Amino acid sequence: MAAGPDLVAQLRRELEQRRLERAQSRRRRLVLAGAAAVVLLVVGLAYVLLLHLPPSTSHRAEAPMPAGAEDRVFVLIMGLDSRVNQVERTDTMLVASLNPKTGEAGVLSLPRDTRVQVPGTQGYRKLNAAYAMGGARLAAETVSQLLGVPVDYYVLLDFESFARLVDTLGGVQLVVERPMRYEDQAQGLYIDLPAGDQHLDGDQALEYVRFRADNLGDVALVDPSRGEYGGRVERQLKFVQALAREVLQPETVLQLPRLVAEYRRSVTTDLPTYELTRLARALARVQPEDVRTGLVPGTASMQNGVGYWVPDPLWLRSTVAEVLLGQERPAVQVVNGKGTPGLAGRVSLELKRRGFPVLQVSNAQRFGVGRTRIEAPPGWGEQAQALAQELPVKPELVPLRGDGGSLRLVLGTDFPDGWAINPADLDHGRIPWETAQEVVAPER
């Protein structure tokens, strides 16, 4: 029996609707995949491209596996400094991490002057020498050894590729925090950026992320008491966040064909490109504002006439746990109940090194508190135990009534003054991290 006109019209509408839905689905996948490629390959938000990576090309079997790393994928992003008649070195290095199941993501920046031991060599070298000595694989092994996490894949791009990708995207809106002027004819580097909110093209964006002539260099510990850093590495993380906002603008879809073509032209990677559409599902769950960012903590040090960024092993461990593994420790308020001037401030710095966010530092109303104690809100027993295990004394655990968002550590007369570093000594370089380790972490 022939179908009537109404039924034919209905079938046509349903067929057209299905075609429209399929087209919209393809466009959504293309948008997500293109955005993911840009974010990853431009500055290192590789976390958006890390879902369902095939194990056949991963280097994970050769690397350590800390708790929490088995559910994540790690990508090393390297920006190459390709000067004429010189060996290529990595000028910028970032490690991106993604848990595809939860959408948790993090980006950790590694200063190029970080002091490391390169596998298969003797002594210490700067991190950016690893690529020059053995290529991307040796660089990945070196980073994995430093951070204690596996490196599954790597991504390489040079300065020109970076600038072209930013131009293809249409530039990036960013607040330049200070006038930036610098010239180095030997490197062919000319930087001239005014301060203020502005739209940077590719060359200007490259100037911003390369600028280091502000007495802070690549990275500097600007406030030891707060564990705050400044310098070029901090600006690069700021740029990562600005770029992510730009990529997610609706008009970015218009640039997708050019972005994909530029990606194929500009990037060297062992990350399979055919996985991009499947990886887009991870991007759909990641919010740029929720991405954890950080850098390798440490201090600047001159050793045998060579300037290094010397990592603090303890602080690095807690930073990797928080930024790359998504492991949070409970927030703490530190109260000086002993009376030793500055003790609570020094203890707060040490707790930050061990991964505990410190909300407040204060003095007790009265000094002379006998035994150190941890005051914990209901349900915070495990968090209190985690804090207690890090301390040089066995504290009293005191339950608090009512809700609370942090632990309260009250330092008593039993708490040793020598357990914590004096921030002023770090600020003036009088105590390197290696020596500080002996002062801060005596045997219990």
Secondary structure, DSSP 8 states (H G I E B T S, - for coil): ----HHHHHHHHHHHHHHHHHHHHHHHHHHHHHHHHHHHHHHHS-GGGG-SS--GGG--GGGS---TT-TT-EEEEEEEEE--TTS--EEEEEEEEEEETTTTEEEEEEE-TTBEE--TTS-S-EETTHHHHHHHHHHHHHHHHHHHTS---EEEEEEHHHHHHHHHHHT-EEEEE-S-EEEEETTTTEEEEE-SEEEEE-HHHHHHHHH--TTTT-S-EEEETTTTEEESHHHHHHHHHHHHHHHHTSGGGGGGHHHHHHHHHHH-EESS-GGGHHHHHHHHHH--GGG-EEEE--EEEEEETTEEEEEE-HHHHHHHHHHHTT------EEEEE-S--TTHHHHHHHHHHHTT--EEEEEE-SSS---S-EEEE-TT-HHHHHHHHHHSSS--EEEE-SS--SSEEEEE-TTS-GGGS--HHHHHTTSS-HHHHHHHHS---
